[in-house]
């Protein structure tokens, strides 16, 4: 890692932290230690860093807010890249362009206060813009695919291109970027529409109240574990199996919402993964439904 650090310092790439706990950077609050966390200052610095990592065949992972990832407890023998410095937000009429590192909740609340509708579904999604595009995050029958106009991405050849909504191939909790992991979201432009600010604020407050009542927000989790199958609710299938409250180690199926797995007592990544696999196999055995996991498993190989 000293060679990478030398490159970072020589090129003024940005802040870095050695031997950093990944658990501090994920909403499950689990994960081993990463050899290096790097925070590139801008697009050009990111490209310099990636050129070196690719040339040296060093493992790396772009990490947003860690809100839809499950890391193993093993050491990550590589570089975690955080795009926190990609935090610019610009408004033009009914569009907003935001950097990949912008906090999605912050952005959605900001647009609501400006009387711009379209992003209010995201006021409870604790991710970044880049992560939300990657996962096609959504709630309340809307998602990023409905509002994304274009996305600036970095290709595997380290060229900066702009992709349109159609090219991004948004589907339920999936996107082109998710299927092509070497492409990196740098910024996104969203098409919104004018609406009464007070109406939007009422919607947001109502949904916040419902979330507090129905979701275990007092514990570390990564939101919904499984995608809803066609014409079904994953949480209902899990609840009907009597798995609410079932635990492995410090991980538990939430008693408030069966499609949430919570870290209620110093869970390890393995506790959570084992519980996810138990729920998945139980639903398959009972209902012959193959639940798809929303979260990305990282560093389990």
Secondary structure by P-SEA (a helix, b strand, c coil): caaaaaaaaaaccccccccccccccccccccccccbbbbbccaaaaaaaaaaaaaabbbbbbccccccbbbccccccbbbbbccccbbbbbcccbbbbcccccaaaaaaaaaaaccccccccccccccaaaaaaaccccccccccccccbbbbbccccccccccccccccccccccccccccccccbbbbbbbbccaaaaaaaaaaaaaaaaaccccccccccccccccccccaaaaaaaacccccccccccccccccccccccccccaaaaaaaaaaaaaaaaaaccccccccccccccc
